[in-house]
Structures are given as structure tokens and as C-alpha cells.
């Protein structure tokens, strides 16, 4: 897993290696500094020697400057390495998602993909920076400080070898007890935020039932639970500081007592007073590095789950790929379904489409009618290979869709999805999704066909009007017409409108159909609709029922022979 | 766009915010705070005294004893014992205050959270309409989180650092005022540098937050539209655009981290440098004898103090950003709690009533299924008016913002049991009228009466309870289906729940669910279809049994097949009630008693379906499909 993530370091290898390296040097210097400071006191000040004071002082200054240099360098490199790593990781994830098929996206759900690309990346980035800086620093300080204590006095260093495991274990145990509490608290925390979210979104409901008090009770109950858990966890964690202090003071006292006796008994031959103060300094450094290590272990466990979620995306295999030697051009707009069955989860008995057999000639107008959930959208989604058939064969222009280059196939089959989405950007930006290089004339032409040119020209900024995210500043009918224009710009061989004119009024819808017949007669057009009026002029109308084709025929034929069609027709004509 | 950006800017942090925050903390923990402060003081003194003990140990015991052949350790042992006692006191006090601080910080946060939520429930709908949900949410997440961390971590750190600093400075002064002056001069330099760096990194941190928001926004928009991306072979272009914003984020991130990463090494090593300079200066002063009373021993202990002096400064510097951010959060929180609450000074209330055959009304505490308005007059007399559902709107003008009138001179009435429909384009003012009836907004000009009573006189909760509301966006709450239906009547029995579900045509689908009425709904009932969710919200309304109902585009985002079910459910619910219905599918409004065609805040046509068709006006055009709604 770690290996997979490390691939994203790439051009930041240099910084990634240099950061811990300069941290290491900084640590060495930092450990030497107290030693020199002790020397300054012993050899310089206590001896009353100005020369010694100056010469050790100069050494100290040089070391300080070096330490500053390496400290700053490691900080700068760490900033670059971690930001760069995050950038690449985000990029790798995003690029990977671009290769995902509809099935892949469905598997993860869009919101979960978004979380992985945002929150999870940030978590992993923080962990990465911490590893580079602190995870190297803490053990190094520990080791070097221990070495220094050994060089000062072996006997005295025994104190450390006893203290370290005790401190480490204590802190470790505390963090392990506290962690599950915090996990639980985060879960509860989500619940609390959920209440707030539901109340902001549903405030009209709350107010109209006059249940403000009940909602407050609900909230306060959750807030109390969180308070209790946080206090419980907090009290455990709050033990850390006094425990650390306890061991620090314990170390100081042990060192002072044992050290003082040693100095006095040996008449300062085995240990000097300066060395005694530096031992105390080392004691503090060692204990702090242990505390940092336990902190790191907690942080890393937390970010591990984020790392796991990221790797899941990186490991996902796109379920639709182009064939090895793909066909690059789609000759015409003919379509043939041969015994096609389809299931979203790839299982038998759970099929949403079964026994689909029919042929469409290039340039035909096809209508599809049927209730919700009968498989109309699933059927047309198979044509541009948004999903793969589970059984049977689907041919476009005489070739199995799997033999095409996916990109070429989708360029030739333009699909206006039921769930239409416009993106933030100008009208032009949105239209150019269909064709990046389209000229302004082509854009206008497509919009005229889709009956969108009229209302676009009524906007103050016309084609440069800014569309808000999700297209919230245009009406439903306008949105649908923009989406149709966008699809037309691909100049497709096959055009699929999946219930894409439901919000367009009947008159405009008819104008669109007439324009299609006049301007793009050779394009195969498949129209899924709820209204009979949208499809009644089609060459063929397919009536679907429970994942199967119930009947195929013209409006007249179906009206005569097909009960479902007749029923729908009658229910819709009653009104007018 | 501009508006949004303004909102995300950091509000100005003022001393007022700090004062207010402390007031809250003090108010709730009057008894604990003094204990905490005493403990912090003691523990700081102990930690400052630690190096001093070492010096005493060395100067007064080790050095004199070193040269003696048969030293006695009594004095030394006593000192060690005093040290141990002092240290134990330090540990104990820090244990006490850390533990108490957990209570104080978590308790304060809970207090603030509750206060915010209580306030939020009291705010007018306008607040929710003019602030994005994300923005409101961030008060509870980001702002509270940073504040919590500041109270629990930064505050005690700051206090103890400050105390240590004072204690150390005093002891340094006692040892040598000359060296202390030097240290203080150096301190000014360090503070200036810290200030410069935190200011620099602060700017970049804001930039980083901004671009991070931008990148996350881009990711969210594109991933949500990923299926469209696929259909249009847009992958390559999506990558290119992504790279651009991603690169921008990288630049900001590097800069922000760069400055914050180098702060510590700089402060650390300035501290070291200071140590050397003090040593040199001290040694010079002592050896040359320029400064009186400066012995070698004092220099040694002064040097130790120098190190203790730098630790709190480092602590404080590392907390500065945190504190500023937390205070910005606190300012935003106070902004929310300072919002004007909804005006609710109505005095007419809704009570259970018995109505006898002569129409005399008596108040009762038991549920009778009959209700009456209890109208207390100024002279103390009480009137009871039977709840019937008669709504009159008279010459109403209204605008959400001053000088921008949305509704012009609206007059209409609905007698009990009548169905009134509103038809018209988006922005014509249909929903605005309904917002006024249940007083989500208050009329400025004109009158609205409910059973003859001006709605301004009615207590808001009671007014709203007597009005059922079914909206286009169904809002369900986390909980079981049963709980969601009971939302309309908290003390409803299971039978009542099922009865309501049956009226709403929801019973069949609920029974099909494996857990039936006990099915848990999460995330606004996302496991149900839009139609099913709407059926539940109708059931919720049915159990509430209000005499007047408002249906705002209740069927417009439902597929045609479920629409029939929903429509049937709604028709059953509408029986015998006064109903205001807004719909863009004209088939739903045909059988209304009166249809109001609205345009630009005015009623331009009114009449029955047949009358309006005959008029061959706007409604006729809409109906024949010559005109597009929405």
C-alpha cells in the first residue's frame, strides 16, 4: 500500500530524500549544542578563562548557524516535498477516475470519490510531512542523546535505559485507550453535524410543525453525548502532560542525586558539574522525543484509513477499455441488438434488460416509451458503451461496440443523459464540451437546431453568459435545450435523447423535431419520452415493459394493437 | 460570486470578542477558574524553579563538598527531598489543571454549540434563505473546532508560558540587570521576526485555504458530472483544467508551509545564539569585573535561566496563528448568536375545544379533534373562535428586500374546503404568497386573516400547526419511517401512523420494506425514490390533520408513474380542507375552485379552469403548450 502511494512522489524525490537528511544533520547539531554549552560553563566560565569562553563560544555560534541552515533547509524541502506529493497524488487519483467507466463510478458513488480526492489526500499529505520531519527527528534525537549520555558517563545513562521503556509504554497505553474513544466521538460528531444539516435544509418543515423545541432537545442530547465522550477522552489525554512532567522531574532528581554523589565521591573525576547539567538537558530531550513518537503513532493510525481509501481508487481496474486493435471510425448510424441482456451487477436473475432484439437503420427516428424503471435508459446507455452488455451482442454500423475505440464510438454516439448537468462557465464553454474547436458559427447553428439561440440572445451577455454550477441560473427547459445543443456539436451519427425534453413546452419540442428532420436527416435519432406527442411521428416506436420489448411499430400500428401504448395515449389526450 | 467571497473573508478579530469569550468561560466556571489559575501558577513556578535547583545543588552542595574527603550527604539529601516535594507539587497541580481544563473547554464548547442551535431554531427563514447551508454548517464544524482546540490547548499553554516568562524575567533581574536588559533587547528582535513570519505565512495560509476550496470545488463539480464527462470524451480537457488549479494550490501550499516550517528552527537557533552571546557578555563582565556582584556562579545560573526564558517564547509563537484563527471563529459564532430572532409576539393561541350543537365553544385540555382560537382581548375578555380554515389576503404588497417589491396588491380569499391554485413562471411570486401565509416572512403592507383573525396576532407555532406544508424538496429526518411520520404529531399511536400512511398511499410501499415502519432513514431518505419520499411527507402532513394546506410544487420532481400515486394521496388529503396549490403541471390544478395566474407579482387572471380557457388569455396559452413554464 505504502509503495503504491510512494509512486506519487516522482519529481519530488530529491526533496523527499533531502528533508530527512537535513533533519538528521540538524539533529546531530542540536544534540551537540548542549554538550558544547556544558563545556562553555566548565572550561570557560568556571575556569574564569575568557579565551576558552570565546573559542567555545565561536564554535557554538558556528554550530548554531549550521543548525539554523539545516533546520531552514529541511523546513523548505519538507514544504516542497509534501505539497508536491499531495499534488501528484491528487492528480493520479483524478486521472485514474477519468478512466473509470459508469460501473466503476457507481461502485464508489460520486460523493465517496470526492471525499477520497479531498479530505483523504489532505490527511495523507499531513502524515507524509510528519514522517519526513518528526518521524525521523524523534528517534534520531533519542538515539543521539543516548549516545551522548553514554559518552558522558555510562553509569549515569542507566537511568535513561530504565526510564525510556517505562515512559514509552505508559504513553502508548494511554493513546491506545484514548483512540477508540475518539473514534466513537467522531462518529457521534457526524451525527451531530447531520442534525444541524437536516435542520438547515428542512427548517421550513421544522417551523411549520412547530417542533423547534424537539429539535433542540435532539441536538442537546447528542451534544451531551459528545461532551461526555470528549471529556472522557480528554481526561485520558490530559494525563499525558503531568505524566511527562512526572518522569521528567523523576529523571532530574535521579540524575541530580546520583550525579551529585558521583561527583563528590570521585572528586569530579568521573563526572563534572557541567556534564551534570547537560545530562539533565539530554533527559528532557529524550523524554520529549518519546512523547513525539507516541503522538506520531496515533496520527499515523488515523491517516492509515485515508491511505487505504486512496489506494482503493488507484487499484480499481476500469471496467471498460478499448479493444487491442480498435476500429477508429463508425461508418453509419445503424444499430442492432442481438439477444441482449443486461444487469448492473453482472448477475443473472437480476437483469434489468432481457431478450432485446431489434435493428435500427441508419437515419431512422426511433421513439421509446414505457414506465419508470422498465429499462429505457439502461437500453440506450449500452449503445455508446457506457455499460457493457451482460449477454448477447450489440452492433453499431455492423461492428460489435466492443471492437471500437471507445473515444471514437462515443464521438459518433451522442447521448443527452436524463440527469443533465451544465458546468460553471459561460454558455460557450459549456457548448464547446461537444467540440473543443467549434467556431462561433457552429455553436450558433447547433443552438438554432436545439431552439436555444432565441433565449440565449435574450441574455444580456448572450453566448458569454456565465452559467452557475449545476446550471441553477437557467430554467429547466433552457437547460435541456443547451444540453441538446451541446450534444449536437459532436455531429454524431447517432443522437440519443433520454427524456431530455420533458421541461420543454410542446410547441418548442415540435420545432426541435422539425429542425432535426430538416437539418440532420441522416443522423439516427433515438428519443425516450414520457409524452406520446414527443414520439408519435417516429419511424418506429419501441414499447418497453419490465426490461423487455413489448412491441415495436408505428404510432398507428401501436394504437391499434398495443394496450400499453393505447392506455398511455388515452391518459395523455384526455386532458386536452 | 462577490458576495460569496466576502463571506469567506476572515471577520475582524476585536478585543470585544476575546472579552466576550472569557466572560462565557468565567460565567459557567466561576468556581473552577480560580483553582485552575492557582494550579497553573504553581506548576509554572515549579517548572521555572527546576533549573534553579540544579544551580543551588551545584553551587552550594556539590562544589563545596567536592574537595572534602569524607563528605556528609545530609544537606544534599534534604535538598533532593525538597526538590522531590516541589516537583511532586508541580505534577499534582498540572494534573489538576489539565483535568479541569478538559471540563472547562468541553463544557464551554457544549454551551456554545447548544446556544448556537437554540438561536438557530429561533431565526427567521430569511436567515436560511440568504446564507448557504455550507456557510451555516461551518459555524458548527470549523469555527467550533478551532475554538475548542484553542480553549483546551492554546489557552493553558499561553497562560503558563506567560507566567513562566514573568517568573523567569524576575529571577533574571535579581541575578543581573545588565544581562537581563540584553535578553529583553533580544526578545524584541525575536518577537519582530515571529510577527513578520506569522504575518507572511498567514497570508499564504488564507491563499491556501482559498485555492484548496477552489480545487475541492472543481473536483466536486467534475466528479458529480463524471458521467457527462464520459459521454463527451471530455477526459483530456478535464485533466488539463484540473492540472491548472492543482498547480496553483501547490504554489500556495509550498509558500504557506515554507514559512511555518522555518519558524521553529529560526526561533530555536536564535535562542542558542542568545545563549552564547549571554555567556560571552557575562564572562567578559565577570572576568573584567565591570559589573559588581556578577560572579561566575550567577552567570552559570543565568545561562540556565536563558534557556528557560526561550521555551515559553517558542510556545507562545507557535500558538499565535491558532489563537488568531480561533478568534476569527469566535467572531463568526457570535455573529450567529447575535442575529435578530424571529418576531413572535402573537397572543392568539390554538386550544382543544368542545363545540356544542349551538356553536358554543368551551376550552378543554383533552384532545377532541376540534380546535378553537383563543383570543384574549386587551380588556381581559376571552373569545373563542372555531378553527375552520378561512383565509383572506387583502391588498398585500411585499418584497424580500426593501425597494424591491415582489408582490403587488394581492387580494384573494379561500373559504373552508376550497382549493385555490397558483400558476405562473418562476419568480412570479407564487411561493412568496405561501411564505406570507405561514409567516415565514411578514407582510409589510396589507392584511392576511385566518378565520377572521389577523395572523400577526396569532402565536407563530399555533398558526403553523394549523397549516400543512408539502414542498417540492422533501425533507426527511434521520430516524425510522414511523418517527418521520410522527413528526406531524408527536404523540400519535401506531394506528394513527398507519392510517395516515394509508391516506397518503404510502402504506403499500412501506409494508414492502423488510423492516416496514421501523426502516431507518438516513441522508434525507436517500434509499427511497423521490416519489416515496414525497408520499412520506404527505403522510406526515396527514397525521397533523391541519385545516389548511399549502402544496408547493409537490409533484413536480416525481416521475409520471408515482405521480399518479402521489396525486391520489394528495387528493385524499385535500378533501374537506382549504388548499393552496402551486403546480407547473396544469393537470393538477384543473379542479380548483379558483386558479390565479401570476406574472411579475400580480394576479393577471383568475377564475375556474373553464372560465380561464374561455378567456383565451395567458392560462389558455400555457394550457395548450404554447408557453413554457418554469
Boltz contact constraints between the chains, C-beta under 6 A:
constraints:
  - contact:
      token1: [A, 33]
      token2: [B, 272]
      max_distance: 6.0
  - contact:
      token1: [A, 40]
      token2: [B, 279]
      max_distance: 6.0
  - contact:
      token1: [A, 41]
      token2: [B, 300]
      max_distance: 6.0
  - contact:
      token1: [A, 45]
      token2: [B, 283]
      max_distance: 6.0
  - contact:
      token1: [A, 45]
      token2: [B, 296]
      max_distance: 6.0
  - contact:
      token1: [A, 45]
      token2: [B, 299]
      max_distance: 6.0
  - contact:
      token1: [A, 46]
      token2: [B, 296]
      max_distance: 6.0
  - contact:
      token1: [A, 48]
      token2: [B, 287]
      max_distance: 6.0
  - contact:
      token1: [A, 50]
      token2: [B, 287]
      max_distance: 6.0
  - contact:
      token1: [A, 53]
      token2: [B, 283]
      max_distance: 6.0
  - contact:
      token1: [A, 57]
      token2: [B, 276]
      max_distance: 6.0
  - contact:
      token1: [A, 57]
      token2: [B, 280]
      max_distance: 6.0
  - contact:
      token1: [A, 60]
      token2: [B, 276]
      max_distance: 6.0
  - contact:
      token1: [A, 61]
      token2: [B, 276]
      max_distance: 6.0
  - contact:
      token1: [A, 64]
      token2: [B, 269]
      max_distance: 6.0
  - contact:
      token1: [A, 64]
      token2: [B, 272]
      max_distance: 6.0
  - contact:
      token1: [A, 64]
      token2: [B, 273]
      max_distance: 6.0
  - contact:
      token1: [A, 67]
      token2: [B, 269]
      max_distance: 6.0
  - contact:
      token1: [A, 68]
      token2: [B, 265]
      max_distance: 6.0
  - contact:
      token1: [A, 68]
      token2: [B, 269]
      max_distance: 6.0
  - contact:
      token1: [A, 71]
      token2: [B, 265]
      max_distance: 6.0
  - contact:
      token1: [A, 72]
      token2: [B, 262]
      max_distance: 6.0
  - contact:
      token1: [A, 72]
      token2: [B, 265]
      max_distance: 6.0
  - contact:
      token1: [A, 75]
      token2: [B, 261]
      max_distance: 6.0
  - contact:
      token1: [A, 75]
      token2: [B, 262]
      max_distance: 6.0
  - contact:
      token1: [A, 76]
      token2: [B, 258]
      max_distance: 6.0
  - contact:
      token1: [A, 78]
      token2: [B, 261]
      max_distance: 6.0
  - contact:
      token1: [A, 79]
      token2: [B, 254]
      max_distance: 6.0
  - contact:
      token1: [A, 79]
      token2: [B, 257]
      max_distance: 6.0
  - contact:
      token1: [A, 79]
      token2: [B, 258]
      max_distance: 6.0
  - contact:
      token1: [A, 79]
      token2: [B, 261]
      max_distance: 6.0
  - contact:
      token1: [A, 80]
      token2: [B, 254]
      max_distance: 6.0
  - contact:
      token1: [A, 83]
      token2: [B, 250]
      max_distance: 6.0
  - contact:
      token1: [A, 83]
      token2: [B, 253]
      max_distance: 6.0
  - contact:
      token1: [A, 83]
      token2: [B, 254]
      max_distance: 6.0
  - contact:
      token1: [A, 87]
      token2: [B, 246]
      max_distance: 6.0
  - contact:
      token1: [A, 87]
      token2: [B, 250]
      max_distance: 6.0
  - contact:
      token1: [A, 90]
      token2: [B, 246]
      max_distance: 6.0
  - contact:
      token1: [A, 91]
      token2: [B, 246]
      max_distance: 6.0
  - contact:
      token1: [A, 94]
      token2: [B, 242]
      max_distance: 6.0
  - contact:
      token1: [A, 95]
      token2: [B, 239]
      max_distance: 6.0
  - contact:
      token1: [A, 98]
      token2: [B, 235]
      max_distance: 6.0
  - contact:
      token1: [A, 105]
      token2: [B, 226]
      max_distance: 6.0
  - contact:
      token1: [A, 110]
      token2: [B, 223]
      max_distance: 6.0
  - contact:
      token1: [A, 110]
      token2: [B, 224]
      max_distance: 6.0
  - contact:
      token1: [A, 113]
      token2: [B, 223]
      max_distance: 6.0
  - contact:
      token1: [A, 114]
      token2: [B, 219]
      max_distance: 6.0
  - contact:
      token1: [A, 114]
      token2: [B, 220]
      max_distance: 6.0
  - contact:
      token1: [A, 114]
      token2: [B, 223]
      max_distance: 6.0
  - contact:
      token1: [A, 117]
      token2: [B, 219]
      max_distance: 6.0
  - contact:
      token1: [A, 118]
      token2: [B, 216]
      max_distance: 6.0
  - contact:
      token1: [A, 194]
      token2: [B, 478]
      max_distance: 6.0
  - contact:
      token1: [A, 196]
      token2: [B, 140]
      max_distance: 6.0
  - contact:
      token1: [A, 198]
      token2: [B, 477]
      max_distance: 6.0
  - contact:
      token1: [A, 200]
      token2: [B, 133]
      max_distance: 6.0
  - contact:
      token1: [A, 200]
      token2: [B, 136]
      max_distance: 6.0
  - contact:
      token1: [A, 201]
      token2: [B, 475]
      max_distance: 6.0
  - contact:
      token1: [A, 202]
      token2: [B, 475]
      max_distance: 6.0
  - contact:
      token1: [A, 203]
      token2: [B, 128]
      max_distance: 6.0
  - contact:
      token1: [A, 205]
      token2: [B, 475]
      max_distance: 6.0
  - contact:
      token1: [A, 208]
      token2: [B, 438]
      max_distance: 6.0
  - contact:
      token1: [A, 208]
      token2: [B, 464]
      max_distance: 6.0
  - contact:
      token1: [A, 208]
      token2: [B, 469]
      max_distance: 6.0
  - contact:
      token1: [A, 210]
      token2: [B, 461]
      max_distance: 6.0
  - contact:
      token1: [A, 210]
      token2: [B, 464]
      max_distance: 6.0
  - contact:
      token1: [A, 210]
      token2: [B, 465]
      max_distance: 6.0
  - contact:
      token1: [A, 212]
      token2: [B, 121]
      max_distance: 6.0
  - contact:
      token1: [A, 216]
      token2: [B, 118]
      max_distance: 6.0
  - contact:
      token1: [A, 216]
      token2: [B, 121]
      max_distance: 6.0
  - contact:
      token1: [A, 219]
      token2: [B, 117]
      max_distance: 6.0
  - contact:
      token1: [A, 220]
      token2: [B, 114]
      max_distance: 6.0
  - contact:
      token1: [A, 223]
      token2: [B, 110]
      max_distance: 6.0
  - contact:
      token1: [A, 223]
      token2: [B, 113]
      max_distance: 6.0
  - contact:
      token1: [A, 223]
      token2: [B, 114]
      max_distance: 6.0
  - contact:
      token1: [A, 227]
      token2: [B, 106]
      max_distance: 6.0
  - contact:
      token1: [A, 227]
      token2: [B, 110]
      max_distance: 6.0
  - contact:
      token1: [A, 230]
      token2: [B, 106]
      max_distance: 6.0
  - contact:
      token1: [A, 231]
      token2: [B, 102]
      max_distance: 6.0
  - contact:
      token1: [A, 231]
      token2: [B, 106]
      max_distance: 6.0
  - contact:
      token1: [A, 234]
      token2: [B, 102]
      max_distance: 6.0
  - contact:
      token1: [A, 235]
      token2: [B, 99]
      max_distance: 6.0
  - contact:
      token1: [A, 235]
      token2: [B, 102]
      max_distance: 6.0
  - contact:
      token1: [A, 238]
      token2: [B, 98]
      max_distance: 6.0
  - contact:
      token1: [A, 238]
      token2: [B, 99]
      max_distance: 6.0
  - contact:
      token1: [A, 238]
      token2: [B, 102]
      max_distance: 6.0
  - contact:
      token1: [A, 241]
      token2: [B, 94]
      max_distance: 6.0
  - contact:
      token1: [A, 241]
      token2: [B, 98]
      max_distance: 6.0
  - contact:
      token1: [A, 242]
      token2: [B, 91]
      max_distance: 6.0
  - contact:
      token1: [A, 242]
      token2: [B, 94]
      max_distance: 6.0
  - contact:
      token1: [A, 242]
      token2: [B, 95]
      max_distance: 6.0
  - contact:
      token1: [A, 245]
      token2: [B, 91]
      max_distance: 6.0
  - contact:
      token1: [A, 245]
      token2: [B, 94]
      max_distance: 6.0
  - contact:
      token1: [A, 246]
      token2: [B, 91]
      max_distance: 6.0
  - contact:
      token1: [A, 249]
      token2: [B, 87]
      max_distance: 6.0
  - contact:
      token1: [A, 253]
      token2: [B, 83]
      max_distance: 6.0
  - contact:
      token1: [A, 253]
      token2: [B, 84]
      max_distance: 6.0
  - contact:
      token1: [A, 256]
      token2: [B, 57]
      max_distance: 6.0
  - contact:
      token1: [A, 257]
      token2: [B, 80]
      max_distance: 6.0
  - contact:
      token1: [A, 260]
      token2: [B, 62]
      max_distance: 6.0
  - contact:
      token1: [A, 260]
      token2: [B, 76]
      max_distance: 6.0
  - contact:
      token1: [A, 263]
      token2: [B, 62]
      max_distance: 6.0
  - contact:
      token1: [A, 264]
      token2: [B, 65]
      max_distance: 6.0
  - contact:
      token1: [A, 264]
      token2: [B, 66]
      max_distance: 6.0
  - contact:
      token1: [A, 264]
      token2: [B, 71]
      max_distance: 6.0
  - contact:
      token1: [A, 267]
      token2: [B, 66]
      max_distance: 6.0
  - contact:
      token1: [A, 268]
      token2: [B, 66]
      max_distance: 6.0
  - contact:
      token1: [A, 273]
      token2: [B, 58]
      max_distance: 6.0
  - contact:
      token1: [A, 273]
      token2: [B, 62]
      max_distance: 6.0
  - contact:
      token1: [A, 277]
      token2: [B, 54]
      max_distance: 6.0
  - contact:
      token1: [A, 371]
      token2: [B, 561]
      max_distance: 6.0
  - contact:
      token1: [A, 372]
      token2: [B, 559]
      max_distance: 6.0
  - contact:
      token1: [A, 372]
      token2: [B, 561]
      max_distance: 6.0
  - contact:
      token1: [A, 407]
      token2: [B, 233]
      max_distance: 6.0
  - contact:
      token1: [A, 410]
      token2: [B, 233]
      max_distance: 6.0
  - contact:
      token1: [A, 415]
      token2: [B, 231]
      max_distance: 6.0
  - contact:
      token1: [A, 421]
      token2: [B, 225]
      max_distance: 6.0
  - contact:
      token1: [A, 421]
      token2: [B, 228]
      max_distance: 6.0
  - contact:
      token1: [A, 433]
      token2: [B, 232]
      max_distance: 6.0
  - contact:
      token1: [A, 433]
      token2: [B, 234]
      max_distance: 6.0
  - contact:
      token1: [A, 469]
      token2: [B, 221]
      max_distance: 6.0
  - contact:
      token1: [A, 475]
      token2: [B, 630]
      max_distance: 6.0
  - contact:
      token1: [A, 476]
      token2: [B, 630]
      max_distance: 6.0
  - contact:
      token1: [A, 477]
      token2: [B, 628]
      max_distance: 6.0
  - contact:
      token1: [A, 477]
      token2: [B, 630]
      max_distance: 6.0
  - contact:
      token1: [A, 505]
      token2: [B, 625]
      max_distance: 6.0
  - contact:
      token1: [A, 505]
      token2: [B, 628]
      max_distance: 6.0
  - contact:
      token1: [A, 506]
      token2: [B, 625]
      max_distance: 6.0
  - contact:
      token1: [A, 507]
      token2: [B, 625]
      max_distance: 6.0
  - contact:
      token1: [A, 507]
      token2: [B, 626]
      max_distance: 6.0
  - contact:
      token1: [A, 530]
      token2: [B, 560]
      max_distance: 6.0
  - contact:
      token1: [A, 575]
      token2: [B, 587]
      max_distance: 6.0
